């Protein structure tokens, strides 16, 4: 994975982690870990992301959260090493770890819409126009991202992203994804 692509992926994951890894939830998602682990989907379903003492405008990262992300394509050779390092940073910064599931190119076209239609338990999924983003958004496959959510959980992304990019990512006036902002590439 080249460095720019890795940093872009990491920044997107961190932003989405902050967006999804909030809420005060003490349930245990199972597993053999001694600390309670919840997925962000479970945390989202358990409440309205307000802390027990009220919504103070800060993100509660006191409980560990495991995010599950669906990737399109085969698992990269260096995935374990790269995401091992990403998970160290995520754990340190926001008490979160990331698990990946890969939809191989040979069957992503069938499995991708099924995962969304079945309300499968995952927190992040790759989305793009070529992957049916508009259709899936219209069908209710994605959580709507409000301006307030983005301002609270991804304030730097909210400020740095050009407004035109937010507008282009909307479907029927609503936002369901964080657009990619890689900047211009030089031709040398």
N, C-alpha and C positions, 0 to 999 in steps of 0.2 A: 504494500500500500504506500503510495508516495506521500511525502510529508504534508503537502497542501491538502490533499484529499483527506488524510487522517485528521488534520486539524479542523477541517470543515465538518467532518463527521462528528468529532468530539464536541465541537461547539454546539452543533445541533442537538446532540444527545444531552449535553449538560442543560441546555435551555429547556428541552422537553422534559428532562428529569425534574428540573425545578418546577415546571408547569404541572407535572403529574404527581410528583412525589411530595405531596403536601397533605395536610389533614391530620387529625388526631384520631388514631385508630389503634387499638390494642389487641386486635384479633390476631390469631396465628394462622398463617397459610399452610401450615404443615411442614414437613421436612424434619431433618434431624438437628437443626440448629437450636442453640439454647436461647438466643434472643428471639423475640417475636418478629416474624417477617410478614409483611403484607405487600401485596402488589398495589400499585397506584390505582388500578381499577377498583380494587376492594376499598381502598381509602376513599376514592371518589364516591362509591356507592354507599358508604357508611354515613356520609353527612354532606354538608355543604361547604366543606373546607374551612370552616371557622374553628378557631381554637376553643377549648373548653371555657376559657375566660373571656371570650369575645374575639372579634377579628381586629387585631391590633395593627394589621398591615404587614406583619412579618410572617415569614414562612416557618412553620414548625417542622424541624428536622430531628426532633428528639427520638422518634421511633425509626428503626431501620426499615428501609423499603427496597424491595426487589422489583425492578422494572423488566418486563418481557417485551422484546422488540422483534418484529418479523422483518427479515431482510429478503429481498428478491435476488435470486442467484445462488450459486453454490457457496459453501463456507470457504473463505479465503484460507490459504495455507498458514498465514501468520495471525489468524484471528485470535487464537488462545493467548499468544504473547501480547498482542496489541490491546485486547480487551482486558487482559490481566492488569496491565498498567492503567488503563482507563478506569477500571473498577477500583483500584487503589485510590486514585484521585477522587472519584465519585464518593467513595466511602468516607474519605477524609473531609471533603468539602461539604457534602450534603447528606451523609449517612445513607447512601444509596448504592446498589449494585445493579448491573445490567446483565440480563440473560438474552442470548440471541437464538432465534430459530430461523432457518433458511428454507426458502421455497425455491427449489432448483428450477432452472429455466424450463426444463421439460414439462413441469406440471404447475407452474405458478399461475398460469391463466385460469386453471380450474380451481385451484386451492385458495387463491387470494380472495375472490368474491365470496367463497364459502365461509372463510374465517370471519369476514365482516358480517355476513348475513346470519351466521349462527351465534353472534355475540360471544365469540370465544374470548376467554380471559387473557388479554394482552394489553399493553399500554401504549406501544408505539408501533407504527408500521410505515414502511416506505410508501410514499404517495407521489404520483406524477400524473400529468395529463395522459401520457401513453399507457399508464396502468389503470385507467378508468377512474381517476380522482373525481371528476365531475359527477359521473353516474353514481359512484358509491356515496358521495356526499348527499346527493338528492335522495337516495334510498335510506339515508339515516345510518350509514356505516361508520361515521366519524363523530366524535364529540365536537360540538361547536366551541371555538375559541373566541371568547369575548375580549373586547379591548381591556376591560378591567382585569381579567385573568392575565393577559399578557403584560400589562403594566405592573402587576404585583409579582408575578413569578418569573418574568423575563424582561425586566425593565431596560437592560442594556440592549437587548435585541430589539425591543419595541422602539427605542430611540434611534438605533443605528440603521434599522431597515428603512429604505425609502418608502414613503406612503404609496407610491405607485405599485410597489411589489406587494404590499398588503392588499391593495385593491385588485390586482391581477389574480391573486390566490382565492378571491371570494367566489362563492357559488350562490346565486340568487341572493346576493347581498350579505351572506354569512361566511365566516372564515372557519376552515376546518384543518388548516395546515400552516406550518411556519415555512414560508418560502425560503429557498436557498439564496444566499447572497455571497457569491464567491468573488465578485469583482471582475474586472476586465482582465483578460489574459493578454500579455504582450506577444507580438509576433516577431520573434527574432530568429 
